[in-house]
Amino acid sequence: MDLQLQGKTALVTGASMGIGRAIAKGLAAEGVALCVAARRRDLLEALREEIVGAGNRAPHIVEADLLRGKRVTSWPSMRTDLRNAGADVVDEAAVTDGNIVTSRNPDDVQAFTEAIIQLIEQSPVRARESSEATA
C-alpha cells in the first residue's frame, strides 16, 4: 500500500509494544524516517533490528523512562499517566526531585516559584559564581 509518506518524518510514542509497535513498522515500510520512543530500550532495539531487517532505515531511539523512581506531583488527571511512567506521585503543592520541579495546578504557582528559586540557588553553577564574586 502506498500512503504517499515517503520522505516524511514521524515520532511514534509507545513504540515498544502493541499498536505503537505496529504503527512504527508500518510507517517504516512506507519510507517514513522514524523516531521511536518508549520506556523499555531493549524492546525499542529489537524493533529497530526488525525494521532494519525488513530493509528499512533504522529509527532513532528515545528511551523515555525519565520518571522511574522520581517523586512528582501533578494535576489529578495526569497522575495515572505519571504512575505508569514509573513516578512516585504525591499530592503536594510543589515537589523537587533532582532537577525536576513539579506542581499540581496554577494555584500552586507560589510554591512552584519558591522551589525553582531554591533549586537555582543550590546549583553548582550558582555556588561557583558566588565563590568567584567573593574572591
C-alpha positions as CSV (number, residue, x, y, z in Angstrom):
1,M,0.0,0.0,0.0
2,D,1.4,3.4,-0.9
3,L,0.3,6.0,1.6
4,Q,2.5,8.7,-0.1
5,L,4.6,9.1,3.1
6,Q,8.0,8.6,1.5
7,G,10.4,11.2,2.9
8,K,8.1,12.2,5.8
9,T,9.3,12.1,9.4
10,A,7.3,10.8,12.4
11,L,7.6,10.3,16.1
12,V,5.9,7.2,17.5
13,T,5.4,7.0,21.2
14,G,4.6,3.7,22.9
15,A,6.5,2.1,20.1
16,S,7.9,-0.9,22.1
17,M,4.7,-2.9,22.1
18,G,1.1,-3.2,20.7
19,I,-0.3,-0.7,18.3
20,G,2.6,1.7,18.7
21,R,5.0,-1.0,17.5
22,A,2.7,-1.9,14.6
23,I,2.4,1.8,13.6
24,A,6.2,2.1,13.7
25,K,6.7,-0.9,11.5
26,G,4.0,0.2,9.0
27,L,5.4,3.7,8.7
28,A,8.9,2.4,8.3
29,A,7.7,0.2,5.4
30,E,6.2,3.3,3.8
31,G,9.6,5.0,3.9
32,V,9.0,7.3,6.8
33,A,12.0,8.4,8.8
34,L,11.2,7.4,12.4
35,C,12.0,8.4,16.0
36,V,10.5,5.7,18.3
37,A,10.0,6.3,22.0
38,A,9.1,4.1,24.9
39,R,10.2,3.2,28.4
40,R,12.0,-0.1,27.5
41,R,15.1,0.3,25.5
42,D,15.6,-3.4,24.9
43,L,12.2,-3.6,23.1
44,L,13.0,-0.5,21.1
45,E,16.3,-2.0,20.0
46,A,14.5,-5.2,19.0
47,L,12.1,-3.1,17.0
48,R,15.0,-1.3,15.3
49,E,16.5,-4.6,14.3
50,E,13.2,-5.8,12.9
51,I,12.8,-2.6,10.9
52,V,16.3,-2.7,9.5
53,G,16.0,-6.5,8.8
54,A,13.0,-5.7,6.6
55,G,15.2,-3.4,4.5
56,N,14.0,-0.1,6.0
57,R,16.0,2.8,7.5
58,A,16.9,2.4,11.2
59,P,14.8,4.6,13.5
60,H,16.2,6.9,16.2
61,I,15.5,5.5,19.7
62,V,14.4,7.6,22.6
63,E,14.3,5.8,26.0
64,A,11.5,7.7,27.8
65,D,11.8,6.1,31.2
66,L,12.6,9.5,32.7
67,L,10.4,9.4,35.8
68,R,11.1,5.9,37.2
69,G,11.7,6.4,40.9
70,K,11.2,10.2,40.8
71,R,8.9,11.9,43.2
72,V,6.4,14.2,41.5
73,T,3.1,15.9,41.8
74,S,0.6,16.9,39.1
75,W,-2.9,17.9,38.1
76,P,-5.1,15.0,39.2
77,S,-6.0,13.8,35.7
78,M,-2.3,13.3,34.9
79,R,-1.4,11.2,38.0
80,T,-2.2,7.8,36.4
81,D,0.0,8.6,33.4
82,L,2.8,9.6,35.7
83,R,2.5,6.5,37.8
84,N,2.5,4.4,34.6
85,A,5.8,6.2,33.7
86,G,7.3,4.9,37.0
87,A,6.9,8.1,39.1
88,D,6.1,8.2,42.8
89,V,3.1,10.6,42.7
90,V,2.2,12.7,45.8
91,D,-0.4,15.4,46.4
92,E,1.7,18.4,47.4
93,A,1.8,22.0,46.1
94,A,5.3,21.6,44.7
95,V,7.8,18.7,44.6
96,T,11.5,18.8,43.8
97,D,13.4,15.6,42.9
98,G,16.9,16.3,41.5
99,N,16.5,18.9,38.7
100,I,12.7,18.2,38.3
101,V,10.2,20.5,39.9
102,T,6.5,19.8,39.5
103,S,3.3,21.4,40.8
104,R,-0.4,20.5,40.8
105,N,-2.1,23.5,39.3
106,P,-2.0,27.3,38.8
107,D,-2.9,27.9,42.4
108,D,0.5,26.4,43.4
109,V,2.5,28.9,41.4
110,Q,3.9,30.5,44.6
111,A,5.2,27.1,45.9
112,F,6.5,26.2,42.4
113,T,8.4,29.5,42.1
114,E,9.9,29.1,45.5
115,A,11.1,25.6,44.6
116,I,12.6,26.8,41.4
117,I,14.4,29.6,43.1
118,Q,15.8,27.2,45.8
119,L,17.0,24.8,43.1
120,I,18.8,27.6,41.2
121,E,20.4,28.9,44.4
122,Q,21.7,25.4,45.2
123,S,23.0,24.7,41.7
124,P,26.8,24.1,41.4
125,V,27.0,27.0,38.8
126,R,25.4,29.4,41.2
127,A,27.8,28.3,44.0
128,R,30.8,28.7,41.7
129,E,29.6,32.2,40.7
130,S,29.2,33.2,44.4
131,S,32.7,32.0,45.3
132,E,34.2,33.8,42.3
133,A,32.4,37.0,43.3
134,T,33.9,36.9,46.8
135,A,37.4,36.0,45.6
